[in-house]
């Protein structure tokens, strides 16, 4: 049986992978002294800059504290992010066991960095297809395209939507399925295979479960799916390598990980899970603090607390702490560190700001912050910090309490438009006269979101307004994207948190009673 398995391995592909990728990423190698981690990323003492930032930006004097802050610079890895660690481990195991062979397609749901990491495979002759959300920043799309990755973009979160189980809406499922089918066909996949699985596909789309959609499509089309959200190799990459690597580097600097806390954000849970296990197994303690942006904020593919809940590797009982950090407060810190020459991304700014909060609350003075990627993908957003007033994110209760302040409510979506019942529900829930609600068509919405300029219909509505303008969509994401586009043009609007689907009156209604698929393209 061992010989059959060995003959099933693509040895040429394995050799190329090990030469061109595996030998360039952190991994264990055995020598006369035993197992040793090679290709470690830098662990840099950033204490001085952290203290300077605290003083200059937040007026917090830490000069006399015994603080130590290290940054683990995984932005120096191949493809520029920590995600190359689990990606390399998963793909190495798959090739070594015959699950991947030359010419095969790899398909995965990703929020960006894992997909970019998979782009390493393009130069080995493997096609990579990523299922992503439209809310990804343009810099991430740019890097995916530069890596030769095929992109299927959808207007929903990558994670399963909490609470959607058993609430499949036929309208949403069918419209999104048609979108997926069209994009697969353009990528060269046989649409008849898709059609034969339409019931399963629509069931997953009804739950907004893109993770399992990637698995299903991989199975039906005989592709390989890394299954990063459920693959234990994701966690083990950090338990066996990253944790030991940090510990080794701290010892070389006269310290021990036993005395430090690690801060990381939550994407798939692989980093937090693996590091938690390493510290627990070696030091019998909880040492990882997990950072989330608040609901409604999109930060570089990082999960909000709600979107993490229910995932396999979300294990709060193993963490030393969990915290929500407002990215707006962390933005000045991001700008400060980048200008100091540190290649850090948005998630790192959240972690550093959370470190500042922990220090201020006397919850430790020795920290390792995971610098999971660099600034390049987010350069455009960085340039806006301090120059653009961000849009307001308001709840239904806040709008209803200040209804007289809102003179225009503008619906914005590229796939759906409100039914008459939806318009009436919006007016009633928000306490706003129905005549103030503006419904641009889908083409107009797409024009705005793609950055082609402010369409006349939207611009005229805002200019006519004598008060505030409120952007509204299905679930709050598209309207926030639109509000951010307008903010770049100097136009300040608010965005309704949760969209029409989270209005109290909408929860007892079928979505098809409130919206319909847009036809004006």
TORMAR-475700 format. One line per field, with one value per residue (C-alpha): z, x, y; residue in one letter. Coordinates in steps of 0.05 Angstrom, whole numbers, plus 5000, padded with zeros to 4 digits. Last residue first. Layout:
N
w [Z,...]
u [X,...]
v [Y,...]
loti [A,...]
END
This chain:
521
w [4687,4711,4731,4806,4842,4889,4959,5018,5007,4979,5045,5080,5138,5214,5220,5177,5230,5275,5220,5211,5139,5116,5130,5189,5209,5168,5136,5147,5096,5089,5019,5011,4950,4991,5038,4979,4968,5043,5043,4984,5021,5082,5041,5011,5080,5118,5107,5048,5033,5064,5057,5100,5079,5131,5126,5072,5019,4947,4940,4964,4916,4859,4872,4875,4809,4776,4788,4833,4798,4767,4835,4825,4881,4848,4779,4810,4847,4784,4745,4801,4797,4845,4898,4937,5002,5025,4998,5046,5105,5158,5224,5210,5219,5184,5124,5115,5121,5069,5021,5033,5020,4955,4936,4949,4898,4896,4858,4856,4920,4946,4975,4991,5050,5044,5092,5156,5217,5231,5242,5302,5349,5289,5261,5328,5339,5269,5284,5256,5223,5208,5148,5158,5153,5103,5109,5175,5145,5070,5049,5092,5054,4988,5019,5044,5000,5011,5087,5108,5136,5200,5247,5308,5371,5426,5493,5561,5607,5632,5647,5680,5647,5607,5585,5562,5523,5489,5471,5440,5398,5376,5358,5317,5282,5265,5232,5187,5159,5183,5147,5200,5172,5224,5175,5176,5253,5257,5203,5237,5304,5274,5247,5314,5339,5274,5279,5342,5382,5407,5458,5476,5532,5555,5501,5507,5528,5469,5419,5349,5309,5284,5265,5302,5329,5286,5246,5309,5338,5275,5229,5199,5123,5122,5171,5155,5211,5220,5283,5325,5302,5336,5377,5408,5469,5472,5535,5572,5616,5623,5598,5542,5525,5540,5503,5441,5443,5447,5390,5345,5360,5355,5290,5259,5281,5210,5211,5283,5306,5345,5411,5448,5522,5550,5612,5590,5522,5554,5551,5543,5470,5445,5491,5457,5388,5409,5439,5376,5332,5378,5372,5297,5281,5317,5343,5286,5229,5272,5270,5194,5190,5229,5166,5181,5162,5115,5074,5026,4969,4913,4848,4822,4795,4842,4902,4894,4882,4948,4988,4961,4978,5048,5063,5025,5074,5061,5091,5028,4989,5020,5004,4934,4921,4947,4902,4842,4841,4771,4747,4770,4732,4671,4677,4657,4685,4639,4683,4647,4664,4737,4737,4706,4753,4814,4793,4778,4847,4878,4847,4865,4937,4949,4921,4953,5023,5068,5140,5167,5186,5175,5248,5239,5165,5145,5137,5070,5077,5020,4954,4915,4876,4837,4825,4783,4812,4769,4829,4802,4802,4876,4891,4856,4890,4957,4938,4917,4988,4997,5002,4939,4978,4955,4923,4900,4840,4835,4773,4785,4736,4789,4777,4796,4862,4897,4886,4944,4989,4956,4970,5043,5046,5017,5054,5025,5001,4965,4898,4875,4803,4779,4723,4762,4819,4885,4933,4922,4995,4989,4944,4996,5055,5021,5002,5074,5104,5051,5061,5137,5137,5075,5114,5156,5101,5047,4988,5014,5086,5108,5130,5183,5225,5297,5333,5403,5460,5527,5581,5645,5652,5662,5592,5586,5581,5546,5504,5451,5388,5413,5479,5459,5393,5428,5475,5416,5378,5437,5449,5378,5393,5329,5319,5247,5206,5216,5153,5190,5252,5282,5297,5327,5339,5282,5235,5225,5191,5215,5174,5161,5087,5031,5028,5020,4961,4901,4919,4959,4909,4850,4882,4899,4828,4798,4849,4832,4885,4865,4862,4936,4954,4914,4947,5017,5000]
u [4436,4366,4337,4349,4329,4272,4267,4219,4172,4229,4265,4210,4184,4187,4256,4240,4201,4262,4307,4366,4350,4342,4415,4455,4483,4452,4507,4514,4537,4596,4614,4687,4699,4734,4674,4629,4669,4666,4591,4585,4626,4583,4520,4548,4563,4500,4460,4414,4429,4419,4457,4431,4435,4435,4398,4378,4384,4382,4457,4451,4395,4431,4495,4458,4420,4480,4526,4586,4649,4676,4698,4670,4620,4588,4581,4555,4500,4480,4477,4434,4381,4376,4320,4311,4272,4250,4179,4169,4169,4220,4208,4265,4224,4162,4199,4242,4181,4144,4202,4207,4134,4140,4195,4266,4322,4373,4437,4483,4459,4448,4383,4388,4351,4347,4327,4352,4356,4281,4291,4336,4309,4290,4361,4393,4346,4359,4433,4484,4552,4578,4622,4696,4722,4779,4848,4873,4882,4869,4940,4935,4874,4912,4971,4929,4958,5028,5024,5052,5025,5015,5055,5039,5050,5094,5082,5114,5084,5020,4948,4961,4899,4942,4987,4927,4900,4966,4970,4901,4928,4985,4938,4891,4951,4976,4909,4917,4985,5056,5121,5156,5194,5176,5124,5091,5091,5058,5006,4984,4980,4937,4890,4881,4825,4786,4800,4758,4784,4742,4779,4786,4830,4879,4851,4837,4763,4754,4761,4745,4780,4718,4680,4615,4632,4684,4634,4602,4669,4687,4733,4795,4798,4835,4791,4717,4680,4605,4613,4673,4743,4770,4833,4853,4900,4944,4981,4938,4982,5014,5082,5099,5031,4991,5039,5040,4965,4950,4999,4964,4894,4908,4945,4895,4833,4810,4819,4825,4874,4937,4968,5019,5032,5102,5135,5130,5155,5224,5275,5351,5348,5365,5310,5261,5282,5271,5203,5181,5203,5171,5105,5110,5133,5097,5035,5032,5034,4993,4933,4930,4949,4885,4845,4775,4778,4837,4798,4857,4808,4836,4797,4756,4700,4646,4692,4723,4655,4630,4690,4687,4612,4629,4668,4619,4563,4515,4461,4419,4483,4495,4424,4430,4492,4462,4401,4443,4487,4470,4470,4542,4564,4526,4564,4631,4686,4725,4735,4678,4633,4652,4635,4566,4550,4570,4525,4467,4476,4475,4407,4379,4402,4380,4310,4300,4314,4346,4326,4342,4412,4419,4431,4504,4523,4572,4641,4665,4618,4571,4571,4611,4676,4704,4777,4828,4898,4957,4995,4986,4910,4910,4955,4908,4847,4881,4898,4826,4802,4759,4684,4669,4678,4724,4722,4792,4813,4885,4912,4973,5031,5086,5089,5015,5029,5056,4987,4965,4995,4952,4891,4912,4922,4855,4791,4792,4746,4788,4799,4862,4863,4906,4957,5011,4984,4951,4923,4983,5005,5067,5029,4974,5023,5063,5000,4975,5042,5056,4987,4992,5057,5042,4984,5033,5038,5081,5076,5139,5151,5176,5106,5114,5149,5139,5138,5166,5141,5177,5150,5188,5152,5188,5177,5105,5074,5006,4988,4955,4992,5059,5065,5038,5075,5141,5130,5115,5176,5221,5189,5195,5242,5242,5228,5249,5221,5252,5280,5301,5271,5316,5306,5365,5438,5463,5412,5337,5298,5234,5200,5198,5189,5242,5256,5182,5172,5218,5258,5204,5150,5194,5212,5139,5117,5169,5150,5076,5056,5014,5074,5087,5015,5021,5088,5058,5000]
v [5941,5956,5888,5888,5825,5839,5867,5868,5810,5768,5778,5740,5780,5769,5799,5858,5897,5897,5926,5879,5859,5931,5948,5922,5990,6046,6088,6163,6215,6263,6286,6305,6262,6209,6211,6193,6129,6114,6123,6075,6022,6033,6024,5960,5931,5948,5884,5898,5971,6040,6106,6163,6237,6291,6357,6406,6352,6376,6366,6294,6278,6312,6273,6207,6217,6250,6191,6204,6183,6119,6094,6024,6034,6096,6064,5999,6037,6074,6008,5979,6032,6091,6086,6151,6152,6222,6213,6154,6202,6181,6147,6099,6035,6064,6092,6030,5985,6026,6020,5946,5935,5973,5924,5948,5937,5882,5865,5926,5959,6030,6058,6132,6161,6237,6293,6262,6309,6302,6228,6239,6185,6141,6147,6129,6070,6043,6044,6093,6087,6156,6166,6180,6252,6250,6279,6251,6182,6184,6164,6102,6079,6081,6045,5987,5933,5961,5965,5899,5833,5794,5837,5793,5835,5805,5837,5847,5900,5868,5886,5953,5984,6033,5976,5935,5996,6008,5935,5941,5999,5955,5898,5943,5974,5904,5888,5949,5930,5939,5954,5996,6056,6108,6136,6067,6068,6137,6124,6060,6095,6150,6095,6058,6103,6094,6020,6015,5956,5898,5855,5782,5755,5702,5656,5581,5588,5634,5577,5603,5548,5513,5576,5587,5656,5689,5729,5756,5777,5814,5776,5808,5812,5878,5915,5921,5956,5942,5901,5924,5905,5842,5828,5761,5760,5698,5675,5625,5582,5514,5537,5488,5458,5520,5566,5521,5511,5585,5599,5548,5572,5646,5637,5587,5624,5636,5711,5734,5788,5774,5796,5752,5760,5751,5722,5648,5671,5676,5732,5739,5761,5691,5666,5713,5686,5614,5630,5666,5608,5556,5592,5602,5531,5474,5509,5560,5509,5463,5511,5513,5440,5426,5444,5471,5545,5534,5484,5475,5457,5414,5409,5351,5397,5371,5365,5434,5465,5434,5456,5527,5529,5504,5567,5611,5597,5654,5610,5616,5609,5540,5517,5546,5505,5440,5449,5471,5409,5384,5456,5466,5404,5431,5497,5464,5507,5553,5614,5650,5591,5596,5670,5659,5601,5643,5701,5654,5624,5693,5709,5640,5643,5715,5703,5635,5660,5608,5618,5549,5570,5645,5661,5678,5687,5633,5665,5693,5752,5770,5807,5756,5759,5700,5713,5675,5683,5704,5732,5803,5792,5773,5833,5882,5852,5864,5936,5947,5932,5872,5889,5850,5785,5730,5661,5646,5603,5580,5545,5501,5507,5515,5590,5594,5558,5620,5650,5608,5661,5714,5671,5665,5741,5761,5745,5675,5619,5567,5532,5497,5472,5414,5418,5382,5339,5352,5300,5255,5251,5296,5345,5354,5357,5411,5449,5451,5470,5524,5554,5551,5592,5635,5665,5705,5756,5788,5739,5704,5726,5795,5817,5763,5815,5792,5859,5862,5907,5912,5959,5971,6038,6105,6132,6109,6178,6176,6237,6192,6210,6239,6202,6134,6138,6153,6094,6047,6074,6057,5989,5964,5906,5865,5791,5778,5720,5651,5618,5555,5523,5470,5396,5360,5380,5336,5366,5362,5418,5450,5503,5578,5593,5593,5519,5504,5552,5544,5482,5445,5461,5441,5375,5361,5377,5330,5276,5277,5226,5167,5121,5134,5115,5051,5035,5047,5000]
loti [X,X,X,X,X,X,X,X,X,X,X,X,X,X,X,X,X,X,X,X,X,X,X,X,X,X,X,X,X,X,X,X,X,X,X,X,X,X,X,X,X,X,X,X,X,X,X,X,X,X,X,X,X,X,X,X,X,X,X,X,X,X,X,X,X,X,X,X,X,X,X,X,X,X,X,X,X,X,X,X,X,X,X,X,X,X,X,X,X,X,X,X,X,X,X,X,X,X,X,X,X,X,X,X,X,X,X,X,X,X,X,X,X,X,X,X,X,X,X,X,X,X,X,X,X,X,X,X,X,X,X,X,X,X,X,X,X,X,X,X,X,X,X,X,X,X,X,X,X,X,X,X,X,X,X,X,X,X,X,X,X,X,X,X,X,X,X,X,X,X,X,X,X,X,X,X,X,X,X,X,X,X,X,X,X,X,X,X,X,X,X,X,X,X,X,X,X,X,X,X,X,X,X,X,X,X,X,X,X,X,X,X,X,X,X,X,X,X,X,X,X,X,X,X,X,X,X,X,X,X,X,X,X,X,X,X,X,X,X,X,X,X,X,X,X,X,X,X,X,X,X,X,X,X,X,X,X,X,X,X,X,X,X,X,X,X,X,X,X,X,X,X,X,X,X,X,X,X,X,X,X,X,X,X,X,X,X,X,X,X,X,X,X,X,X,X,X,X,X,X,X,X,X,X,X,X,X,X,X,X,X,X,X,X,X,X,X,X,X,X,X,X,X,X,X,X,X,X,X,X,X,X,X,X,X,X,X,X,X,X,X,X,X,X,X,X,X,X,X,X,X,X,X,X,X,X,X,X,X,X,X,X,X,X,X,X,X,X,X,X,X,X,X,X,X,X,X,X,X,X,X,X,X,X,X,X,X,X,X,X,X,X,X,X,X,X,X,X,X,X,X,X,X,X,X,X,X,X,X,X,X,X,X,X,X,X,X,X,X,X,X,X,X,X,X,X,X,X,X,X,X,X,X,X,X,X,X,X,X,X,X,X,X,X,X,X,X,X,X,X,X,X,X,X,X,X,X,X,X,X,X,X,X,X,X,X,X,X,X,X,X,X,X,X,X,X,X,X,X,X,X,X,X,X,X,X,X,X,X,X,X,X,X,X,X,X,X,X,X,X,X,X,X,X,X,X,X,X,X,X,X,X,X,X,X,X,X,X,X,X,X]
END
